[in-house]
Amino acid sequence: MARRGWGGSPPAGDEEAAARIVAAAVELIGERGTTSIAEVADALGVIRQTVYRYFPTVDALLQAAAVQAVGAFLDRLAAHLRGIGDPAEAVVEGIVFTLDQVPRAPHLRLMLAGEHSHAEAIASGQAMAFGITMIQRFDVDWPAHGYDEQRLRELVEFQLRIMQSFFISPGDPPRTQDELRAYLQRWVAPAVLDLRCNPAATLDS
């Protein structure tokens, strides 16, 4: 008897179908470090076109799986940054911690440093959603430092782009954690302004 799609239990709707596709991708990435549309379709017992209906590219699927799977990383990040209320210090420590964690987190690596992480993907909706969730775990009162929603999204994009640059080209030889922290404190920290004290920074160009 031919195998029935969806393990014999079709999803109730599009939302459930997408969730099950992402869950299968998360599991495969955890086992193998990466996955493909074909592997996900095979795991679910559906044809590849079914997966493509919800995720038109493997990049889109991997990004969605990464966002779904990085909860444990975000918990570790929050614990690491607990008590750091200064925006600049928190951003620097967040970058250092994330770069250190990537080799041990295949889902995070695929989102930000893997072969499917391209320049245009780092500011995608999925990556930005991850970045917003990440920065909200910081122990920083962003509104108290003058950050509205627009400026916080700009800061998230800036942080993602900085991290991607180090993923792509860590240096030769790569900096130690202390060296990286000192570098970021010199060049990145000054860009993370307390907007209350820099009113010009809140004006649109």
N, C-alpha and C positions, 0 to 999 in steps of 0.2 A: 504494500500500500504506500502510495506517495506520501511524503511528509507534508502535513498541513502547515500553512503559514502561521506565524506568531505562536508556534507551539500548540496550535489547536485552540488558542484563546485570543481571537482578534481584539484589538483595543476598542474601547467604547467611542473614541473620537480622536481627532487630530492631536489634541494636547497629550493624551495618554500615549499615542503612537510615538510622538517626538520624545517623550520622557523615556519610553522603553528603548528607543534607539540609542539615546544618550547613555542610559544605564549599561547597555551592552558594550558600548564603546569604552566607558570608564573601566569596566571589568577587564576587557581585552588589553587596554593600555597598561593596567596594573600588572597583568601577567607577562606582557611581551615588550612593554616600553613604547609601543606605537600600535596602530591598527590601520585598517583600510575600509572603504565602503563595502568591498566584497566580503571581508571577514565579518563585519557587523551584520550584513544581510544574511550570511550563512548561519551565524549564531542565532539569529531570530527566525530562521526558516522562511525568509521572504526573498524576493528578487531585488537586485540592486536598485532598480528604478523606484521601488518603494522607499528606500532610504534617501535616494536623490530627491524625492518629492518634498522631503522635510529639510534636507541638508544638501544643497546643490553642489557643494564641493567638499572634499575631504578636509580642507582647511576649516570650513564652517563647523563640521562635525567635531573635529579635534578641539577647536576653541570651546564649543559648548560642553564637551566632556571635561575639559580642564576646569572650566568655571564650576561645574557640578562637583568636582572631586577635590577641590583645594581647601575644603573646610578645616581639615586637620592642620594644614599649614597655617591658615589664618588664626587658629587657636594658639599655635606656637608663637606666631608673630605677636599677637596681643599680649601673651605672657612676657615675651622678651622686652616689649616696649612699655610695659606697665610702669606708671609713675613718671614717664617722660612727657611733660606738658608743653615743652617748647617746640613750635612747629619745625624749625630748621633741624634741631637735634633729632626729632622723631623721623623726619624724612631721611636724613643721613643714615640713621640706624636701621630704618626699614629697608633701604637699598642694600646695605651691607648684609643684613640678615637674609634677605631674599636671594642675593647672589650666592651666599653660602649654602642655602637650602636646595637650590636647583638640582645639583647632582643627585640628591636623594629623593627627589619628587618628580617622577616621570610625567605626571599630568601638568605640573607647573612648567617643566622643561619644554614640553611640547607647545604650551601656550606662548612662552616668552623666548625660548632659546633653541627650539628644535628646528628640523629641516622645513617644517610647515609654517614657521613663524617668519613672515616676510615684513618688509617695512610698512606696507599698507595695512597689515593685520594688527600691528601694535596699537593702533588707534581705532580699531574696529569696535562695534557695539559690545561684543562679548568681552574683549580685552578691557575696555573702559568700565564695563560693569564689574569685572574683577577688581580693577584698580580702585573704583569707588568703594567697594566692599572692603578692600584692603586698608585704605586710608581711614575709613570710618572705624577700624579696629584700633587706630592709634589713640592713645590716652591724651588727646588734644581737644580742647574746646575751640573748634575752628571758628564758629561765629564770633567768639570773644576776641579772636585775632583778626577780625575783619573779613573773613572768607564767606562770601555768599555762594550759592549753588554754582554759578558760572565760574567764579574764580577757583572753587574747589575742583571742578572738572578740568580747568586749565592746569592746575597743579598736578592732578592725577596723570594727565597726558604727558606733562613734563617729566614726571617720575618714571613713567613707563618707557619713554624714549631714552632716558639716561640709562635705565637698566638694560634695555635692548642693546645699546651700544657696547656695554661691557660683556653681554652674552656673546655678541658677534665677534668682538675683538678684545679679549681680556687683557692684552698686553704681553710683551715678550721681554722678560718673564712676567707672569701675572703678579699683581701686587698682593702682598699679604693683607689680611683683614685690617691690621693697624695702619698699613700704608694706604689702603683704599679709604679707610675712615678719614685719615688726615687729608687726603686729596679732596674728598667730597666736602669736608668741612671748609676747605679753602675756596672751592669753586661752586659748589652747589648750595651750601647753606646760605650764602649771602643772597641767593635768588629767592629763597623762601622767606618772603617779607612778612612782617607783622603789618598788615594793611592799615591798621588804625594809625600807625606812625608814618605811613607813606601814602597819603591821600591821592597823590598823582597816579599811583599804581592802580587805583580803582577806576580811573577814567578810561573810557573806550578810546582807542586811537582813531 
